[in-house]
């Protein structure tokens, strides 16, 4: 747990945040630094949640008692905005602290904390999406429903490779800084940058 004084966040005098939450917050800030453009948040088609169609965290269901789902129903949200809402997809690949986790319809019930990096969504056949995310949570039901909420998400194709390489070099240079806070911020940023760089190379 890290405690910040009011000189950083304002009144009240102290705020307490879990370390992994801070990782997502910092990664969210650095994610937009090298993107070609930010997602348009004020569009007329902006979809907010919660609403009657949003599926809150449901209790696990025994799919053996009924039909095994043939597709994932994915709800992907960025802060207070829908990216996908109950969209049928074939598979989702999550990046967690323990490594990559592939999700298909009928996957066992789990809740996973996402690491900064890339979220892969396989819609159908060659129709795939890659999102650069700053971290978040995934709630997987064994009935095929998958809810993912992230702080920030940008299509991987919008990431500028030149800005990314420059940002990686700057982050590596700060790993030896005398200030432990700067070193920690550099480590968080580099974790995200390297994941994006590997994804872009594999997608080339």
ZIZI-V666256 format. One record per backbone hydrogen bond with DSSP energy under -1.0 kcal/mol. CO is the residue of the C=O (numbers start at 1). NH is the residue of the N-H. E is the energy in kcal/mol with one decimal. If there is no record, write none. Layout:
co:nh:e
CO:NH:E
CO:NH:E
This chain:
co:nh:e
2:17:-1.8
4:15:-1.4
5:8:-1.8
5:9:-1.4
6:10:-2.1
15:4:-1.8
17:2:-1.9
18:22:-1.7
19:23:-1.7
20:24:-1.7
21:25:-2.1
22:26:-3.0
23:27:-2.7
24:28:-2.0
25:29:-1.5
26:30:-2.1
27:31:-1.9
34:160:-2.3
43:46:-1.6
47:82:-3.1
51:54:-2.1
61:63:-1.1
62:65:-1.5
63:66:-1.3
72:89:-2.4
73:146:-2.2
74:87:-2.7
75:148:-3.1
76:83:-3.3
76:84:-1.8
77:150:-2.5
78:81:-1.6
81:78:-3.2
84:76:-2.0
87:74:-3.3
89:72:-2.9
91:122:-2.8
92:103:-3.3
93:120:-1.8
94:101:-2.7
95:115:-3.1
96:99:-1.2
99:96:-2.5
101:94:-3.0
103:92:-2.2
104:107:-1.8
110:140:-3.1
112:138:-2.8
114:136:-1.1
117:133:-2.7
119:131:-2.6
120:93:-2.5
121:129:-3.0
122:90:-2.5
122:91:-1.7
124:127:-2.4
126:128:-1.1
127:123:-2.0
127:124:-1.3
129:121:-2.9
130:156:-2.9
131:119:-2.8
132:154:-2.3
133:117:-2.1
135:151:-1.5
136:114:-2.8
137:149:-2.5
138:112:-2.7
139:147:-2.6
140:110:-2.1
141:144:-1.3
144:73:-2.9
145:141:-2.9
146:75:-2.7
147:139:-3.3
148:77:-2.8
149:137:-2.4
150:79:-2.3
152:134:-1.5
154:132:-3.4
155:158:-2.2
156:159:-1.7
158:36:-3.9
160:164:-2.2
161:165:-2.4
162:166:-2.1
163:167:-2.4
164:168:-2.2
165:169:-2.0
166:170:-2.1
167:171:-2.3
168:172:-2.4
169:173:-1.9
172:175:-1.1
174:177:-1.5
179:183:-2.1
180:184:-2.3
181:185:-2.4
182:186:-2.2
183:187:-2.2
184:188:-2.1
185:189:-2.5
186:190:-2.7
187:191:-2.0
188:192:-1.6
189:193:-2.8
190:194:-2.7
191:195:-1.4
192:196:-2.2
193:197:-2.7
194:198:-2.3
195:199:-1.9
196:200:-2.5
197:201:-2.1
198:202:-2.1
199:203:-1.3
